[in-house]
Amino acid sequence: MSLAAWTRTLVISATIILLAIIVAGTIWLLSWIGHMVLLLLLAILATVVLMPLVDWLERLKPVPRPVAVLLSYLCVLIVFGGILTSSSRRWSTRPIS
């Protein structure tokens, strides 16, 4: 094999490897950005859903806004915790004592 053919083969191989790395990196980056966008949308949804409760606590009770936000999150955690606990007991295979 001549030097020119060897160089051409080396350049083509390096180009294919580099393109594969770029494609894999782009796919990984898009999946990572997708997770971040999902978390951002969930945070926006939580904000929109809890805003009326925070406004109500701030308006009717003498509660500062940061405390109202913490109380709102605590209420949500208690509700979801209760739902998960009751559903896990319901679907458990061992008897509840």
C-alpha positions in Angstrom: 0.0 0.0 0.0 1.4 3.4 -1.0 1.8 6.3 1.4 -1.0 8.3 -0.3 -3.4 5.4 0.1 -2.4 4.8 3.7 -2.9 8.5 4.5 -6.3 8.5 2.8 -7.4 5.4 4.8 -6.1 7.0 8.0 -7.9 10.3 7.3 -11.2 8.4 6.5 -10.9 6.3 9.6 -10.2 9.2 11.8 -13.1 11.2 10.3 -15.6 8.3 10.9 -14.4 7.9 14.5 -14.7 11.6 15.1 -18.2 11.8 13.6 -19.3 8.8 15.8 -17.9 10.6 18.9 -19.7 13.8 17.9 -23.0 12.0 17.2 -22.8 10.1 20.5 -22.0 13.3 22.4 -24.9 15.1 20.8 -27.3 12.4 21.6 -26.1 12.3 25.2 -26.3 16.1 25.5 -29.9 16.1 24.1 -31.0 13.5 26.6 -29.4 15.4 29.4 -31.1 18.6 28.3 -34.4 16.7 28.0 -34.1 15.7 31.7 -33.4 19.3 32.6 -36.3 20.6 30.6 -38.6 18.1 32.3 -37.4 19.2 35.8 -37.9 22.8 34.8 -41.4 22.1 33.6 -42.3 20.3 36.8 -40.9 23.2 38.8 -43.1 25.6 36.8 -46.1 23.4 37.3 -45.5 23.2 41.1 -45.2 27.0 41.2 -48.4 27.5 39.3 -50.4 25.0 41.3 -49.2 26.2 44.7 -49.5 29.9 44.0 -53.1 30.2 45.1 -52.4 28.5 48.4 -49.4 30.7 49.0 -51.4 33.8 48.2 -54.2 32.7 50.4 -51.9 32.1 53.4 -50.2 35.4 52.8 -53.4 37.4 52.5 -55.6 35.8 55.2 -53.0 34.9 57.8 -50.1 37.0 58.9 -47.6 34.6 57.4 -44.6 35.8 55.5 -44.3 34.6 51.9 -41.3 32.3 52.4 -43.0 30.6 55.4 -46.2 30.3 53.3 -44.2 28.6 50.5 -42.6 26.2 53.0 -46.0 25.4 54.5 -47.4 24.7 51.0 -44.6 22.3 50.2 -45.0 20.6 53.5 -48.8 20.1 52.8 -48.0 18.6 49.4 -45.4 16.3 50.8 -47.8 15.1 53.6 -50.6 14.5 51.0 -48.4 12.6 48.6 -46.7 10.7 51.4 -50.1 9.6 52.7 -51.2 8.5 49.2 -48.0 6.5 48.7 -48.1 5.0 52.1 -51.7 3.9 51.8 -51.2 2.6 48.3 -48.1 0.6 49.3 -50.0 -1.0 52.2 -52.9 -1.8 49.9 -50.7 -3.6 47.4 -48.4 -5.2 49.9 -48.3 -9.0 49.8 -47.6 -9.4 53.5 -50.4 -8.9 56.1 -50.6 -5.6 57.9 -50.2 -6.0 61.6 
